[in-house]
Amino acid sequence: MAVIDIKTKAQFDELTKTTPFVALQAHATWCGPCKAISPIFAKESEKLAVPDKFAFARFDTDEVPDLAFELGIRSIPAFFIFENGDKADSLTGANPPALQKLTASVAEKAKGEVSRL
């Protein structure tokens, strides 16, 4: 599944209402570390996303500043995990092993949700 590009806070709010698990990347076009880790985030999405259960999304902090403000972002790249609309975890910095560990743990939860249906 492709990473969803969030263009408005309303779009993000709708995604977290309709998808139980969301991994969100905050980035900016001028951010070198963001550019370095974005392909890894995209690869994790292709590998771990579960349709209608676990989505991967990203937004540019310069284009959606109200969402960046709401999340209290002070440095990027930043990653957030949302579970049933609530912020459940976060990670700051371009740390591929930590990102992979975080998304894998959420994927396990999402798969558990699917198997209980």
KAFENGI-V202086 format. One record per residue. SS is DSSP state (@ for helix, = for strand, . for the rest). D_LAST is the distance of its C-alpha to the last C-alpha in Angstrom with 2 decimals. Layout:
ss:SS d_last:D_LAST
ss:SS d_last:D_LAST
This chain:
ss:. d_last:21.00
ss:. d_last:24.12
ss:. d_last:24.83
ss:= d_last:24.92
ss:= d_last:28.40
ss:. d_last:28.37
ss:. d_last:31.57
ss:. d_last:31.24
ss:@ d_last:29.81
ss:@ d_last:28.30
ss:@ d_last:26.40
ss:@ d_last:25.07
ss:@ d_last:24.17
ss:@ d_last:22.20
ss:@ d_last:20.30
ss:@ d_last:19.36
ss:@ d_last:18.32
ss:@ d_last:15.98
ss:. d_last:14.63
ss:. d_last:13.10
ss:= d_last:15.27
ss:= d_last:18.72
ss:= d_last:21.60
ss:= d_last:24.84
ss:= d_last:28.26
ss:= d_last:31.43
ss:= d_last:34.41
ss:. d_last:37.74
ss:. d_last:39.77
ss:. d_last:42.67
ss:. d_last:40.71
ss:@ d_last:41.52
ss:@ d_last:38.89
ss:@ d_last:36.24
ss:@ d_last:37.43
ss:@ d_last:37.32
ss:@ d_last:33.71
ss:@ d_last:32.18
ss:@ d_last:31.97
ss:@ d_last:30.09
ss:@ d_last:27.53
ss:@ d_last:27.23
ss:@ d_last:26.87
ss:@ d_last:24.06
ss:@ d_last:22.28
ss:@ d_last:22.80
ss:@ d_last:21.58
ss:@ d_last:18.62
ss:. d_last:17.20
ss:= d_last:13.64
ss:. d_last:13.76
ss:. d_last:12.49
ss:. d_last:11.34
ss:= d_last:14.64
ss:= d_last:17.93
ss:= d_last:21.49
ss:= d_last:24.26
ss:= d_last:27.94
ss:= d_last:30.78
ss:= d_last:34.54
ss:. d_last:35.83
ss:. d_last:39.00
ss:. d_last:37.25
ss:. d_last:34.77
ss:@ d_last:36.87
ss:@ d_last:35.23
ss:@ d_last:31.91
ss:@ d_last:33.92
ss:@ d_last:35.74
ss:@ d_last:32.66
ss:@ d_last:31.22
ss:. d_last:34.66
ss:. d_last:35.13
ss:. d_last:38.46
ss:. d_last:38.22
ss:. d_last:36.35
ss:. d_last:34.41
ss:= d_last:31.81
ss:= d_last:28.07
ss:= d_last:25.53
ss:= d_last:21.90
ss:= d_last:20.09
ss:= d_last:16.99
ss:. d_last:15.82
ss:. d_last:19.32
ss:= d_last:21.29
ss:= d_last:23.38
ss:= d_last:22.12
ss:= d_last:24.51
ss:= d_last:27.38
ss:= d_last:29.80
ss:= d_last:33.23
ss:. d_last:35.29
ss:. d_last:35.11
ss:. d_last:33.79
ss:@ d_last:31.82
ss:@ d_last:30.88
ss:@ d_last:29.60
ss:@ d_last:27.63
ss:@ d_last:26.07
ss:@ d_last:25.21
ss:@ d_last:23.68
ss:@ d_last:21.49
ss:@ d_last:20.44
ss:@ d_last:19.31
ss:@ d_last:17.19
ss:@ d_last:15.71
ss:@ d_last:14.70
ss:@ d_last:12.94
ss:@ d_last:11.20
ss:@ d_last:10.19
ss:@ d_last:8.94
ss:@ d_last:6.70
ss:@ d_last:5.46
ss:@ d_last:5.52
ss:@ d_last:3.81
ss:. d_last:0.00
